[in-house]
Amino acid sequence: MISFRIPMTPRSVQFENRAVIRPAKAGRAARPGVIASPKKKRYYRDLAKVASLYAPATPLEGPVKLLVLFGMPRPKYFDKPKKSPARAAKRVHHSVKPDLTNMLKAVEDAISPLGFWLDDCQVSASGARKVYVAPDEEPFILVSIDTLPLYVDQR
């Protein structure tokens, strides 16, 4: 099992692409396309920088399980006990934007080229949660990668 913590604020990168028209090149007509925004590239680069420290010497083979926990920044009103006494000292589920599936996809896309697995189609099980961090924590991304047995129990 490979597990690591990335100390950064989780983000979704789904809506940071902008449509452009790729210019014509020699022998090719102009065509529509999508380019990544500088924010998206920077986010992927920062994720990959930390994750590359934990990349295995050889990629995992066979089915892979990817689990991710996103620790989101706490809103300031959580720290006012009169407003929300139950939230004052705990992690609380995060149920507003950004979208969890887009956040998970961003992590998967950022670590795929690093050699954790041969191809991202190997990820046959995944899970993710997003929570507000406890008062004494900083935002983070916790990633856990493990192999799965080839055969599924039929129970």
MODELLER restraints for C-alpha pairs under 7 A, 6 or more apart:
rsr = mdl.restraints
at = mdl.atoms
rsr.add(forms.Gaussian(group=physical.xy_distance, feature=features.Distance(at['CA:1:A'], at['CA:145:A']), mean=5.84, stdev=0.5))
rsr.add(forms.Gaussian(group=physical.xy_distance, feature=features.Distance(at['CA:1:A'], at['CA:146:A']), mean=4.59, stdev=0.5))
rsr.add(forms.Gaussian(group=physical.xy_distance, feature=features.Distance(at['CA:2:A'], at['CA:144:A']), mean=5.68, stdev=0.5))
rsr.add(forms.Gaussian(group=physical.xy_distance, feature=features.Distance(at['CA:2:A'], at['CA:145:A']), mean=5.09, stdev=0.5))
rsr.add(forms.Gaussian(group=physical.xy_distance, feature=features.Distance(at['CA:2:A'], at['CA:146:A']), mean=6.34, stdev=0.5))
rsr.add(forms.Gaussian(group=physical.xy_distance, feature=features.Distance(at['CA:3:A'], at['CA:143:A']), mean=5.59, stdev=0.5))
rsr.add(forms.Gaussian(group=physical.xy_distance, feature=features.Distance(at['CA:3:A'], at['CA:144:A']), mean=4.26, stdev=0.5))
rsr.add(forms.Gaussian(group=physical.xy_distance, feature=features.Distance(at['CA:3:A'], at['CA:145:A']), mean=6.29, stdev=0.5))
rsr.add(forms.Gaussian(group=physical.xy_distance, feature=features.Distance(at['CA:4:A'], at['CA:142:A']), mean=5.92, stdev=0.5))
rsr.add(forms.Gaussian(group=physical.xy_distance, feature=features.Distance(at['CA:4:A'], at['CA:143:A']), mean=5.46, stdev=0.5))
rsr.add(forms.Gaussian(group=physical.xy_distance, feature=features.Distance(at['CA:4:A'], at['CA:144:A']), mean=6.63, stdev=0.5))
rsr.add(forms.Gaussian(group=physical.xy_distance, feature=features.Distance(at['CA:5:A'], at['CA:140:A']), mean=6.71, stdev=0.5))
rsr.add(forms.Gaussian(group=physical.xy_distance, feature=features.Distance(at['CA:5:A'], at['CA:141:A']), mean=5.71, stdev=0.5))
rsr.add(forms.Gaussian(group=physical.xy_distance, feature=features.Distance(at['CA:5:A'], at['CA:142:A']), mean=4.40, stdev=0.5))
rsr.add(forms.Gaussian(group=physical.xy_distance, feature=features.Distance(at['CA:5:A'], at['CA:143:A']), mean=6.28, stdev=0.5))
rsr.add(forms.Gaussian(group=physical.xy_distance, feature=features.Distance(at['CA:6:A'], at['CA:50:A']), mean=6.38, stdev=0.5))
rsr.add(forms.Gaussian(group=physical.xy_distance, feature=features.Distance(at['CA:6:A'], at['CA:140:A']), mean=5.55, stdev=0.5))
rsr.add(forms.Gaussian(group=physical.xy_distance, feature=features.Distance(at['CA:6:A'], at['CA:141:A']), mean=4.98, stdev=0.5))
rsr.add(forms.Gaussian(group=physical.xy_distance, feature=features.Distance(at['CA:6:A'], at['CA:142:A']), mean=6.24, stdev=0.5))
rsr.add(forms.Gaussian(group=physical.xy_distance, feature=features.Distance(at['CA:7:A'], at['CA:139:A']), mean=6.38, stdev=0.5))
rsr.add(forms.Gaussian(group=physical.xy_distance, feature=features.Distance(at['CA:7:A'], at['CA:140:A']), mean=4.50, stdev=0.5))
rsr.add(forms.Gaussian(group=physical.xy_distance, feature=features.Distance(at['CA:7:A'], at['CA:141:A']), mean=6.52, stdev=0.5))
rsr.add(forms.Gaussian(group=physical.xy_distance, feature=features.Distance(at['CA:8:A'], at['CA:139:A']), mean=5.72, stdev=0.5))
rsr.add(forms.Gaussian(group=physical.xy_distance, feature=features.Distance(at['CA:8:A'], at['CA:140:A']), mean=4.96, stdev=0.5))
rsr.add(forms.Gaussian(group=physical.xy_distance, feature=features.Distance(at['CA:8:A'], at['CA:141:A']), mean=6.76, stdev=0.5))
rsr.add(forms.Gaussian(group=physical.xy_distance, feature=features.Distance(at['CA:9:A'], at['CA:72:A']), mean=6.47, stdev=0.5))
rsr.add(forms.Gaussian(group=physical.xy_distance, feature=features.Distance(at['CA:9:A'], at['CA:139:A']), mean=5.04, stdev=0.5))
rsr.add(forms.Gaussian(group=physical.xy_distance, feature=features.Distance(at['CA:9:A'], at['CA:140:A']), mean=5.83, stdev=0.5))
rsr.add(forms.Gaussian(group=physical.xy_distance, feature=features.Distance(at['CA:10:A'], at['CA:70:A']), mean=6.30, stdev=0.5))
rsr.add(forms.Gaussian(group=physical.xy_distance, feature=features.Distance(at['CA:10:A'], at['CA:72:A']), mean=6.46, stdev=0.5))
rsr.add(forms.Gaussian(group=physical.xy_distance, feature=features.Distance(at['CA:10:A'], at['CA:140:A']), mean=6.69, stdev=0.5))
rsr.add(forms.Gaussian(group=physical.xy_distance, feature=features.Distance(at['CA:10:A'], at['CA:141:A']), mean=6.45, stdev=0.5))
rsr.add(forms.Gaussian(group=physical.xy_distance, feature=features.Distance(at['CA:11:A'], at['CA:98:A']), mean=6.89, stdev=0.5))
rsr.add(forms.Gaussian(group=physical.xy_distance, feature=features.Distance(at['CA:11:A'], at['CA:103:A']), mean=6.12, stdev=0.5))
rsr.add(forms.Gaussian(group=physical.xy_distance, feature=features.Distance(at['CA:12:A'], at['CA:98:A']), mean=5.78, stdev=0.5))
rsr.add(forms.Gaussian(group=physical.xy_distance, feature=features.Distance(at['CA:12:A'], at['CA:99:A']), mean=6.78, stdev=0.5))
rsr.add(forms.Gaussian(group=physical.xy_distance, feature=features.Distance(at['CA:12:A'], at['CA:102:A']), mean=5.56, stdev=0.5))
rsr.add(forms.Gaussian(group=physical.xy_distance, feature=features.Distance(at['CA:12:A'], at['CA:103:A']), mean=4.62, stdev=0.5))
rsr.add(forms.Gaussian(group=physical.xy_distance, feature=features.Distance(at['CA:12:A'], at['CA:106:A']), mean=6.86, stdev=0.5))
rsr.add(forms.Gaussian(group=physical.xy_distance, feature=features.Distance(at['CA:13:A'], at['CA:40:A']), mean=5.94, stdev=0.5))
rsr.add(forms.Gaussian(group=physical.xy_distance, feature=features.Distance(at['CA:13:A'], at['CA:102:A']), mean=6.91, stdev=0.5))
rsr.add(forms.Gaussian(group=physical.xy_distance, feature=features.Distance(at['CA:13:A'], at['CA:106:A']), mean=6.59, stdev=0.5))
rsr.add(forms.Gaussian(group=physical.xy_distance, feature=features.Distance(at['CA:14:A'], at['CA:102:A']), mean=6.04, stdev=0.5))
rsr.add(forms.Gaussian(group=physical.xy_distance, feature=features.Distance(at['CA:16:A'], at['CA:37:A']), mean=5.98, stdev=0.5))
rsr.add(forms.Gaussian(group=physical.xy_distance, feature=features.Distance(at['CA:16:A'], at['CA:40:A']), mean=6.65, stdev=0.5))
rsr.add(forms.Gaussian(group=physical.xy_distance, feature=features.Distance(at['CA:17:A'], at['CA:34:A']), mean=6.56, stdev=0.5))
rsr.add(forms.Gaussian(group=physical.xy_distance, feature=features.Distance(at['CA:17:A'], at['CA:35:A']), mean=6.18, stdev=0.5))
rsr.add(forms.Gaussian(group=physical.xy_distance, feature=features.Distance(at['CA:17:A'], at['CA:36:A']), mean=5.17, stdev=0.5))
rsr.add(forms.Gaussian(group=physical.xy_distance, feature=features.Distance(at['CA:17:A'], at['CA:37:A']), mean=5.56, stdev=0.5))
rsr.add(forms.Gaussian(group=physical.xy_distance, feature=features.Distance(at['CA:18:A'], at['CA:34:A']), mean=6.00, stdev=0.5))
rsr.add(forms.Gaussian(group=physical.xy_distance, feature=features.Distance(at['CA:18:A'], at['CA:35:A']), mean=6.26, stdev=0.5))
rsr.add(forms.Gaussian(group=physical.xy_distance, feature=features.Distance(at['CA:18:A'], at['CA:37:A']), mean=6.96, stdev=0.5))
rsr.add(forms.Gaussian(group=physical.xy_distance, feature=features.Distance(at['CA:19:A'], at['CA:33:A']), mean=6.05, stdev=0.5))
rsr.add(forms.Gaussian(group=physical.xy_distance, feature=features.Distance(at['CA:19:A'], at['CA:34:A']), mean=4.72, stdev=0.5))
rsr.add(forms.Gaussian(group=physical.xy_distance, feature=features.Distance(at['CA:19:A'], at['CA:35:A']), mean=6.76, stdev=0.5))
rsr.add(forms.Gaussian(group=physical.xy_distance, feature=features.Distance(at['CA:20:A'], at['CA:32:A']), mean=6.04, stdev=0.5))
rsr.add(forms.Gaussian(group=physical.xy_distance, feature=features.Distance(at['CA:20:A'], at['CA:33:A']), mean=5.57, stdev=0.5))
rsr.add(forms.Gaussian(group=physical.xy_distance, feature=features.Distance(at['CA:20:A'], at['CA:34:A']), mean=5.81, stdev=0.5))
rsr.add(forms.Gaussian(group=physical.xy_distance, feature=features.Distance(at['CA:21:A'], at['CA:30:A']), mean=6.67, stdev=0.5))
rsr.add(forms.Gaussian(group=physical.xy_distance, feature=features.Distance(at['CA:21:A'], at['CA:31:A']), mean=5.63, stdev=0.5))
rsr.add(forms.Gaussian(group=physical.xy_distance, feature=features.Distance(at['CA:21:A'], at['CA:32:A']), mean=4.39, stdev=0.5))
rsr.add(forms.Gaussian(group=physical.xy_distance, feature=features.Distance(at['CA:21:A'], at['CA:33:A']), mean=5.82, stdev=0.5))
rsr.add(forms.Gaussian(group=physical.xy_distance, feature=features.Distance(at['CA:22:A'], at['CA:30:A']), mean=5.55, stdev=0.5))
rsr.add(forms.Gaussian(group=physical.xy_distance, feature=features.Distance(at['CA:22:A'], at['CA:31:A']), mean=5.36, stdev=0.5))
rsr.add(forms.Gaussian(group=physical.xy_distance, feature=features.Distance(at['CA:22:A'], at['CA:32:A']), mean=5.85, stdev=0.5))
rsr.add(forms.Gaussian(group=physical.xy_distance, feature=features.Distance(at['CA:22:A'], at['CA:33:A']), mean=6.12, stdev=0.5))
rsr.add(forms.Gaussian(group=physical.xy_distance, feature=features.Distance(at['CA:23:A'], at['CA:30:A']), mean=4.82, stdev=0.5))
rsr.add(forms.Gaussian(group=physical.xy_distance, feature=features.Distance(at['CA:24:A'], at['CA:30:A']), mean=4.07, stdev=0.5))
rsr.add(forms.Gaussian(group=physical.xy_distance, feature=features.Distance(at['CA:44:A'], at['CA:110:A']), mean=5.15, stdev=0.5))
rsr.add(forms.Gaussian(group=physical.xy_distance, feature=features.Distance(at['CA:47:A'], at['CA:110:A']), mean=6.45, stdev=0.5))
rsr.add(forms.Gaussian(group=physical.xy_distance, feature=features.Distance(at['CA:48:A'], at['CA:110:A']), mean=5.78, stdev=0.5))
rsr.add(forms.Gaussian(group=physical.xy_distance, feature=features.Distance(at['CA:48:A'], at['CA:111:A']), mean=5.88, stdev=0.5))
rsr.add(forms.Gaussian(group=physical.xy_distance, feature=features.Distance(at['CA:51:A'], at['CA:111:A']), mean=6.73, stdev=0.5))
rsr.add(forms.Gaussian(group=physical.xy_distance, feature=features.Distance(at['CA:52:A'], at['CA:114:A']), mean=6.13, stdev=0.5))
rsr.add(forms.Gaussian(group=physical.xy_distance, feature=features.Distance(at['CA:55:A'], at['CA:114:A']), mean=6.49, stdev=0.5))
rsr.add(forms.Gaussian(group=physical.xy_distance, feature=features.Distance(at['CA:55:A'], at['CA:115:A']), mean=6.29, stdev=0.5))
rsr.add(forms.Gaussian(group=physical.xy_distance, feature=features.Distance(at['CA:55:A'], at['CA:116:A']), mean=5.61, stdev=0.5))
rsr.add(forms.Gaussian(group=physical.xy_distance, feature=features.Distance(at['CA:56:A'], at['CA:116:A']), mean=6.15, stdev=0.5))
rsr.add(forms.Gaussian(group=physical.xy_distance, feature=features.Distance(at['CA:59:A'], at['CA:115:A']), mean=5.18, stdev=0.5))
rsr.add(forms.Gaussian(group=physical.xy_distance, feature=features.Distance(at['CA:59:A'], at['CA:116:A']), mean=4.94, stdev=0.5))
rsr.add(forms.Gaussian(group=physical.xy_distance, feature=features.Distance(at['CA:59:A'], at['CA:117:A']), mean=4.51, stdev=0.5))
rsr.add(forms.Gaussian(group=physical.xy_distance, feature=features.Distance(at['CA:59:A'], at['CA:118:A']), mean=5.76, stdev=0.5))
rsr.add(forms.Gaussian(group=physical.xy_distance, feature=features.Distance(at['CA:60:A'], at['CA:116:A']), mean=6.02, stdev=0.5))
rsr.add(forms.Gaussian(group=physical.xy_distance, feature=features.Distance(at['CA:60:A'], at['CA:117:A']), mean=4.73, stdev=0.5))
rsr.add(forms.Gaussian(group=physical.xy_distance, feature=features.Distance(at['CA:60:A'], at['CA:118:A']), mean=6.88, stdev=0.5))
rsr.add(forms.Gaussian(group=physical.xy_distance, feature=features.Distance(at['CA:61:A'], at['CA:117:A']), mean=6.48, stdev=0.5))
rsr.add(forms.Gaussian(group=physical.xy_distance, feature=features.Distance(at['CA:61:A'], at['CA:118:A']), mean=6.89, stdev=0.5))
rsr.add(forms.Gaussian(group=physical.xy_distance, feature=features.Distance(at['CA:62:A'], at['CA:122:A']), mean=6.40, stdev=0.5))
rsr.add(forms.Gaussian(group=physical.xy_distance, feature=features.Distance(at['CA:62:A'], at['CA:150:A']), mean=6.88, stdev=0.5))
rsr.add(forms.Gaussian(group=physical.xy_distance, feature=features.Distance(at['CA:63:A'], at['CA:122:A']), mean=5.04, stdev=0.5))
rsr.add(forms.Gaussian(group=physical.xy_distance, feature=features.Distance(at['CA:63:A'], at['CA:123:A']), mean=6.05, stdev=0.5))
rsr.add(forms.Gaussian(group=physical.xy_distance, feature=features.Distance(at['CA:63:A'], at['CA:124:A']), mean=5.78, stdev=0.5))
rsr.add(forms.Gaussian(group=physical.xy_distance, feature=features.Distance(at['CA:63:A'], at['CA:147:A']), mean=5.95, stdev=0.5))
rsr.add(forms.Gaussian(group=physical.xy_distance, feature=features.Distance(at['CA:63:A'], at['CA:148:A']), mean=5.32, stdev=0.5))
rsr.add(forms.Gaussian(group=physical.xy_distance, feature=features.Distance(at['CA:63:A'], at['CA:150:A']), mean=6.59, stdev=0.5))
rsr.add(forms.Gaussian(group=physical.xy_distance, feature=features.Distance(at['CA:64:A'], at['CA:122:A']), mean=5.66, stdev=0.5))
rsr.add(forms.Gaussian(group=physical.xy_distance, feature=features.Distance(at['CA:64:A'], at['CA:123:A']), mean=4.66, stdev=0.5))
rsr.add(forms.Gaussian(group=physical.xy_distance, feature=features.Distance(at['CA:64:A'], at['CA:124:A']), mean=5.85, stdev=0.5))
rsr.add(forms.Gaussian(group=physical.xy_distance, feature=features.Distance(at['CA:64:A'], at['CA:125:A']), mean=6.65, stdev=0.5))
rsr.add(forms.Gaussian(group=physical.xy_distance, feature=features.Distance(at['CA:64:A'], at['CA:145:A']), mean=6.99, stdev=0.5))
rsr.add(forms.Gaussian(group=physical.xy_distance, feature=features.Distance(at['CA:64:A'], at['CA:146:A']), mean=5.76, stdev=0.5))
rsr.add(forms.Gaussian(group=physical.xy_distance, feature=features.Distance(at['CA:64:A'], at['CA:147:A']), mean=4.46, stdev=0.5))
rsr.add(forms.Gaussian(group=physical.xy_distance, feature=features.Distance(at['CA:64:A'], at['CA:148:A']), mean=5.47, stdev=0.5))
rsr.add(forms.Gaussian(group=physical.xy_distance, feature=features.Distance(at['CA:65:A'], at['CA:123:A']), mean=5.76, stdev=0.5))
rsr.add(forms.Gaussian(group=physical.xy_distance, feature=features.Distance(at['CA:65:A'], at['CA:124:A']), mean=6.25, stdev=0.5))
rsr.add(forms.Gaussian(group=physical.xy_distance, feature=features.Distance(at['CA:65:A'], at['CA:125:A']), mean=4.66, stdev=0.5))
rsr.add(forms.Gaussian(group=physical.xy_distance, feature=features.Distance(at['CA:65:A'], at['CA:126:A']), mean=5.49, stdev=0.5))
rsr.add(forms.Gaussian(group=physical.xy_distance, feature=features.Distance(at['CA:65:A'], at['CA:145:A']), mean=5.70, stdev=0.5))
rsr.add(forms.Gaussian(group=physical.xy_distance, feature=features.Distance(at['CA:65:A'], at['CA:146:A']), mean=5.23, stdev=0.5))
rsr.add(forms.Gaussian(group=physical.xy_distance, feature=features.Distance(at['CA:65:A'], at['CA:147:A']), mean=5.97, stdev=0.5))
rsr.add(forms.Gaussian(group=physical.xy_distance, feature=features.Distance(at['CA:65:A'], at['CA:148:A']), mean=6.38, stdev=0.5))
rsr.add(forms.Gaussian(group=physical.xy_distance, feature=features.Distance(at['CA:66:A'], at['CA:123:A']), mean=6.67, stdev=0.5))
rsr.add(forms.Gaussian(group=physical.xy_distance, feature=features.Distance(at['CA:66:A'], at['CA:125:A']), mean=6.36, stdev=0.5))
rsr.add(forms.Gaussian(group=physical.xy_distance, feature=features.Distance(at['CA:66:A'], at['CA:126:A']), mean=4.60, stdev=0.5))
rsr.add(forms.Gaussian(group=physical.xy_distance, feature=features.Distance(at['CA:66:A'], at['CA:127:A']), mean=6.48, stdev=0.5))
rsr.add(forms.Gaussian(group=physical.xy_distance, feature=features.Distance(at['CA:66:A'], at['CA:144:A']), mean=5.91, stdev=0.5))
rsr.add(forms.Gaussian(group=physical.xy_distance, feature=features.Distance(at['CA:66:A'], at['CA:145:A']), mean=4.78, stdev=0.5))
rsr.add(forms.Gaussian(group=physical.xy_distance, feature=features.Distance(at['CA:66:A'], at['CA:146:A']), mean=6.79, stdev=0.5))
rsr.add(forms.Gaussian(group=physical.xy_distance, feature=features.Distance(at['CA:67:A'], at['CA:126:A']), mean=5.49, stdev=0.5))
rsr.add(forms.Gaussian(group=physical.xy_distance, feature=features.Distance(at['CA:67:A'], at['CA:127:A']), mean=4.75, stdev=0.5))
rsr.add(forms.Gaussian(group=physical.xy_distance, feature=features.Distance(at['CA:67:A'], at['CA:128:A']), mean=5.72, stdev=0.5))
rsr.add(forms.Gaussian(group=physical.xy_distance, feature=features.Distance(at['CA:67:A'], at['CA:143:A']), mean=5.91, stdev=0.5))
rsr.add(forms.Gaussian(group=physical.xy_distance, feature=features.Distance(at['CA:67:A'], at['CA:144:A']), mean=5.05, stdev=0.5))
rsr.add(forms.Gaussian(group=physical.xy_distance, feature=features.Distance(at['CA:67:A'], at['CA:145:A']), mean=6.45, stdev=0.5))
rsr.add(forms.Gaussian(group=physical.xy_distance, feature=features.Distance(at['CA:68:A'], at['CA:127:A']), mean=6.34, stdev=0.5))
rsr.add(forms.Gaussian(group=physical.xy_distance, feature=features.Distance(at['CA:68:A'], at['CA:128:A']), mean=4.70, stdev=0.5))
rsr.add(forms.Gaussian(group=physical.xy_distance, feature=features.Distance(at['CA:68:A'], at['CA:129:A']), mean=6.65, stdev=0.5))
rsr.add(forms.Gaussian(group=physical.xy_distance, feature=features.Distance(at['CA:68:A'], at['CA:141:A']), mean=6.92, stdev=0.5))
rsr.add(forms.Gaussian(group=physical.xy_distance, feature=features.Distance(at['CA:68:A'], at['CA:142:A']), mean=5.54, stdev=0.5))
rsr.add(forms.Gaussian(group=physical.xy_distance, feature=features.Distance(at['CA:68:A'], at['CA:143:A']), mean=4.63, stdev=0.5))
rsr.add(forms.Gaussian(group=physical.xy_distance, feature=features.Distance(at['CA:68:A'], at['CA:144:A']), mean=6.31, stdev=0.5))
rsr.add(forms.Gaussian(group=physical.xy_distance, feature=features.Distance(at['CA:69:A'], at['CA:128:A']), mean=5.62, stdev=0.5))
rsr.add(forms.Gaussian(group=physical.xy_distance, feature=features.Distance(at['CA:69:A'], at['CA:129:A']), mean=5.00, stdev=0.5))
rsr.add(forms.Gaussian(group=physical.xy_distance, feature=features.Distance(at['CA:69:A'], at['CA:130:A']), mean=5.86, stdev=0.5))
rsr.add(forms.Gaussian(group=physical.xy_distance, feature=features.Distance(at['CA:69:A'], at['CA:141:A']), mean=5.83, stdev=0.5))
rsr.add(forms.Gaussian(group=physical.xy_distance, feature=features.Distance(at['CA:69:A'], at['CA:142:A']), mean=5.00, stdev=0.5))
rsr.add(forms.Gaussian(group=physical.xy_distance, feature=features.Distance(at['CA:69:A'], at['CA:143:A']), mean=6.66, stdev=0.5))
rsr.add(forms.Gaussian(group=physical.xy_distance, feature=features.Distance(at['CA:70:A'], at['CA:129:A']), mean=6.12, stdev=0.5))
rsr.add(forms.Gaussian(group=physical.xy_distance, feature=features.Distance(at['CA:70:A'], at['CA:130:A']), mean=4.51, stdev=0.5))
rsr.add(forms.Gaussian(group=physical.xy_distance, feature=features.Distance(at['CA:70:A'], at['CA:131:A']), mean=6.26, stdev=0.5))
rsr.add(forms.Gaussian(group=physical.xy_distance, feature=features.Distance(at['CA:70:A'], at['CA:140:A']), mean=6.11, stdev=0.5))
rsr.add(forms.Gaussian(group=physical.xy_distance, feature=features.Distance(at['CA:70:A'], at['CA:141:A']), mean=4.73, stdev=0.5))
rsr.add(forms.Gaussian(group=physical.xy_distance, feature=features.Distance(at['CA:70:A'], at['CA:142:A']), mean=6.46, stdev=0.5))
rsr.add(forms.Gaussian(group=physical.xy_distance, feature=features.Distance(at['CA:71:A'], at['CA:130:A']), mean=5.98, stdev=0.5))
rsr.add(forms.Gaussian(group=physical.xy_distance, feature=features.Distance(at['CA:71:A'], at['CA:131:A']), mean=5.20, stdev=0.5))
rsr.add(forms.Gaussian(group=physical.xy_distance, feature=features.Distance(at['CA:71:A'], at['CA:132:A']), mean=5.57, stdev=0.5))
rsr.add(forms.Gaussian(group=physical.xy_distance, feature=features.Distance(at['CA:71:A'], at['CA:133:A']), mean=5.19, stdev=0.5))
rsr.add(forms.Gaussian(group=physical.xy_distance, feature=features.Distance(at['CA:71:A'], at['CA:139:A']), mean=4.95, stdev=0.5))
rsr.add(forms.Gaussian(group=physical.xy_distance, feature=features.Distance(at['CA:71:A'], at['CA:140:A']), mean=4.88, stdev=0.5))
rsr.add(forms.Gaussian(group=physical.xy_distance, feature=features.Distance(at['CA:71:A'], at['CA:141:A']), mean=6.09, stdev=0.5))
rsr.add(forms.Gaussian(group=physical.xy_distance, feature=features.Distance(at['CA:72:A'], at['CA:130:A']), mean=6.76, stdev=0.5))
rsr.add(forms.Gaussian(group=physical.xy_distance, feature=features.Distance(at['CA:72:A'], at['CA:131:A']), mean=5.84, stdev=0.5))
rsr.add(forms.Gaussian(group=physical.xy_distance, feature=features.Distance(at['CA:72:A'], at['CA:132:A']), mean=4.67, stdev=0.5))
rsr.add(forms.Gaussian(group=physical.xy_distance, feature=features.Distance(at['CA:72:A'], at['CA:133:A']), mean=5.83, stdev=0.5))
rsr.add(forms.Gaussian(group=physical.xy_distance, feature=features.Distance(at['CA:72:A'], at['CA:139:A']), mean=5.27, stdev=0.5))
rsr.add(forms.Gaussian(group=physical.xy_distance, feature=features.Distance(at['CA:73:A'], at['CA:132:A']), mean=5.84, stdev=0.5))
rsr.add(forms.Gaussian(group=physical.xy_distance, feature=features.Distance(at['CA:73:A'], at['CA:133:A']), mean=6.10, stdev=0.5))
rsr.add(forms.Gaussian(group=physical.xy_distance, feature=features.Distance(at['CA:73:A'], at['CA:139:A']), mean=5.39, stdev=0.5))
rsr.add(forms.Gaussian(group=physical.xy_distance, feature=features.Distance(at['CA:74:A'], at['CA:132:A']), mean=5.31, stdev=0.5))
rsr.add(forms.Gaussian(group=physical.xy_distance, feature=features.Distance(at['CA:74:A'], at['CA:133:A']), mean=6.00, stdev=0.5))
rsr.add(forms.Gaussian(group=physical.xy_distance, feature=features.Distance(at['CA:78:A'], at['CA:84:A']), mean=6.16, stdev=0.5))
rsr.add(forms.Gaussian(group=physical.xy_distance, feature=features.Distance(at['CA:78:A'], at['CA:87:A']), mean=5.83, stdev=0.5))
rsr.add(forms.Gaussian(group=physical.xy_distance, feature=features.Distance(at['CA:78:A'], at['CA:88:A']), mean=5.64, stdev=0.5))
rsr.add(forms.Gaussian(group=physical.xy_distance, feature=features.Distance(at['CA:79:A'], at['CA:88:A']), mean=5.18, stdev=0.5))
rsr.add(forms.Gaussian(group=physical.xy_distance, feature=features.Distance(at['CA:80:A'], at['CA:88:A']), mean=6.93, stdev=0.5))
rsr.add(forms.Gaussian(group=physical.xy_distance, feature=features.Distance(at['CA:81:A'], at['CA:88:A']), mean=5.91, stdev=0.5))
rsr.add(forms.Gaussian(group=physical.xy_distance, feature=features.Distance(at['CA:89:A'], at['CA:134:A']), mean=6.16, stdev=0.5))
rsr.add(forms.Gaussian(group=physical.xy_distance, feature=features.Distance(at['CA:89:A'], at['CA:135:A']), mean=6.21, stdev=0.5))
rsr.add(forms.Gaussian(group=physical.xy_distance, feature=features.Distance(at['CA:90:A'], at['CA:134:A']), mean=5.06, stdev=0.5))
rsr.add(forms.Gaussian(group=physical.xy_distance, feature=features.Distance(at['CA:91:A'], at['CA:131:A']), mean=6.22, stdev=0.5))
rsr.add(forms.Gaussian(group=physical.xy_distance, feature=features.Distance(at['CA:91:A'], at['CA:132:A']), mean=5.46, stdev=0.5))
rsr.add(forms.Gaussian(group=physical.xy_distance, feature=features.Distance(at['CA:91:A'], at['CA:133:A']), mean=5.21, stdev=0.5))
rsr.add(forms.Gaussian(group=physical.xy_distance, feature=features.Distance(at['CA:91:A'], at['CA:134:A']), mean=4.77, stdev=0.5))
rsr.add(forms.Gaussian(group=physical.xy_distance, feature=features.Distance(at['CA:92:A'], at['CA:131:A']), mean=5.41, stdev=0.5))
rsr.add(forms.Gaussian(group=physical.xy_distance, feature=features.Distance(at['CA:92:A'], at['CA:132:A']), mean=5.21, stdev=0.5))
rsr.add(forms.Gaussian(group=physical.xy_distance, feature=features.Distance(at['CA:93:A'], at['CA:130:A']), mean=6.25, stdev=0.5))
rsr.add(forms.Gaussian(group=physical.xy_distance, feature=features.Distance(at['CA:93:A'], at['CA:131:A']), mean=4.26, stdev=0.5))
rsr.add(forms.Gaussian(group=physical.xy_distance, feature=features.Distance(at['CA:93:A'], at['CA:132:A']), mean=6.13, stdev=0.5))
rsr.add(forms.Gaussian(group=physical.xy_distance, feature=features.Distance(at['CA:94:A'], at['CA:130:A']), mean=5.48, stdev=0.5))
rsr.add(forms.Gaussian(group=physical.xy_distance, feature=features.Distance(at['CA:94:A'], at['CA:131:A']), mean=4.62, stdev=0.5))
rsr.add(forms.Gaussian(group=physical.xy_distance, feature=features.Distance(at['CA:94:A'], at['CA:132:A']), mean=5.73, stdev=0.5))
rsr.add(forms.Gaussian(group=physical.xy_distance, feature=features.Distance(at['CA:104:A'], at['CA:128:A']), mean=6.85, stdev=0.5))
rsr.add(forms.Gaussian(group=physical.xy_distance, feature=features.Distance(at['CA:112:A'], at['CA:120:A']), mean=6.05, stdev=0.5))
rsr.add(forms.Gaussian(group=physical.xy_distance, feature=features.Distance(at['CA:133:A'], at['CA:139:A']), mean=6.33, stdev=0.5))
